Amino acid sequence: MADSGPGARLATVKDMDETKGIKQAKGISRAQFLAGAAAVGVAGAVGPAGQARAAEARHGTGLRRRGVVYTVGAGETPGTAWSAARMREDIRAIRDDLHADTVDVTGDGVERLTRTAAEAAERGLHVWLQPTLGDVPQRDILEHLAETGRFAERLRRQGASVDLSVGCEFWLFVPGILPGETVLERISNLQNGTVDWPRMRRRLADFTAKAAKVGRSVFKGNLSYAAAQSIDDPDWTLFDIVGIDYYSYFEQRSEYVRELKRYLRWGKPLAITEFGTCAYVGAPETGGMGWDIVDYDKEPPEIKGNPVRSERVQAAYVGELLDVFASMGLYAAMTFEFISADAPHRPDEPRLDLDLATYAITKVVKDRPDDPASDWHWEPKEAFHAVARRYGAAGHR
């Protein structure tokens, strides 16, 4: 059974208080609004043809790039804000402990993106750089992309290994494609059916083409985009690498292979730009809906129902998907994600254990759980070790 998409997520968002809802949508958008839109019955957009340097797909030779998503957002509190010192230690751990050879540096803020990318490059990691500024005018998003891309080109010319993604799921994060000024409003419009789909597809194709043009103008290496599984169907002739945010669930491994093969039809490398699940029983079956176990109307937010925490379930799913990707010889796979600083683990208070609703392979533990300003550290989950074993073994072949 594949991910049911964002359609089922809309009821939760609709009932949020507007101010609080916008904050939460921004704070957990990458976990909430993950790939897929089958539930709203939308075909993808196909943009105008363009030029791209063709590269051949590989088959059955293991993953070429073994990565993890590292988000560099501002954070919801001063205690969880981006920190250069924390970032440097995290990048070290990604290389030395997780045994990744690639880091997907994503988020907004040119300084955060570029400093993190530079640190990763200095440590010899391949950099997949993906700016994801959203909910601002399109011209600002394109300029943010241009600034980030120019830095990526400087890194590349200095000898670093860099790919540039022009963004992620534009239909959701970029105003002017779907009606609504914020993610919250666009989701509400999806739910209410107030969307002109032919117009939306044209706008999505137009902005994707603009972003590809900006990326090409500043960056001379491989270009990509992170597409949702269903609603996004960009013109891949604009790009060198096909990028897919992948949150399907099947009982049989062969079904993953069958679904993924359709993304190889362009004869280009395929990068899984996100994949993963949460650490509770039944989470893999929810696909991109694993986040939907938190009641944000309560203060503090509480876990709904009685999900059974299971790091083993998360580790098994992530490990199986990595084995599938490796068996197909894909270009890259980026586990989503390294850390979710704003969702701490509360082992003695399960109803407040917000880590249950994250896709992170580490858990955040605060020194003083009830103090928003408390210092904190992360600890590896079983999924971290599952990824590290596979990445480490592949790196020694």
Salt bridges, closest charged atoms under 4 A:
ASP3 OD2 - ARG9 NH2 3.58
GLU89 OE2 - ARG92 NH2 2.84
ASP96 OD2 - ARG92 NH1 3.57
ASP96 OD1 - ARG95 NE 2.65
ASP97 OD2 - ARG92 NH2 3.02
ASP101 OD2 - ARG66 NH2 3.37
ASP108 OD1 - ARG112 NH2 2.78
GLU111 OE2 - ARG115 NH1 3.37
GLU119 OE2 - ARG123 NE 2.94
ASP135 OD1 - ARG186 NH2 2.36
GLU143 OE2 - ARG150 NH2 3.13
GLU153 OE2 - ARG156 NH2 2.77
GLU153 OE2 - ARG157 NE 2.83
ASP163 OD2 - HIS126 NE2 2.89
GLU169 OE2 - ARG30 NH2 3.69
ASP206 OD2 - LYS210 NZ 3.36
ASP240 OD2 - ARG53 NH2 2.97
ASP240 OD2 - ARG216 NH1 2.99
ASP245 OD2 - ARG30 NH2 3.41
GLU255 OE2 - ARG258 NH1 3.33
GLU274 OE2 - ARG30 NH2 2.30
ASP292 OD1 - LYS304 NZ 3.40
GLU302 OE1 - LYS298 NZ 3.45
GLU302 OE2 - ARG351 NH1 2.76
GLU311 OE2 - ARG309 NH2 3.16
GLU311 OE2 - LYS363 NZ 2.81
GLU320 OE2 - ARG253 NE 3.93
ASP323 OD2 - ARG253 NH2 3.98
ASP323 OD1 - ARG390 NE 2.91
GLU349 OE2 - ARG346 NH2 2.43
ASP353 OD2 - ARG309 NH1 3.00
ASP353 OD1 - HIS345 ND1 2.86
ASP355 OD2 - ARG309 NH2 2.77
ASP355 OD1 - LYS381 NZ 2.97
ASP370 OD1 - ARG346 NH2 3.05
ASP371 OD2 - ARG368 NE 3.04
ASP375 OD1 - ARG86 NH2 2.67
GLU379 OE2 - HIS377 NE2 2.96
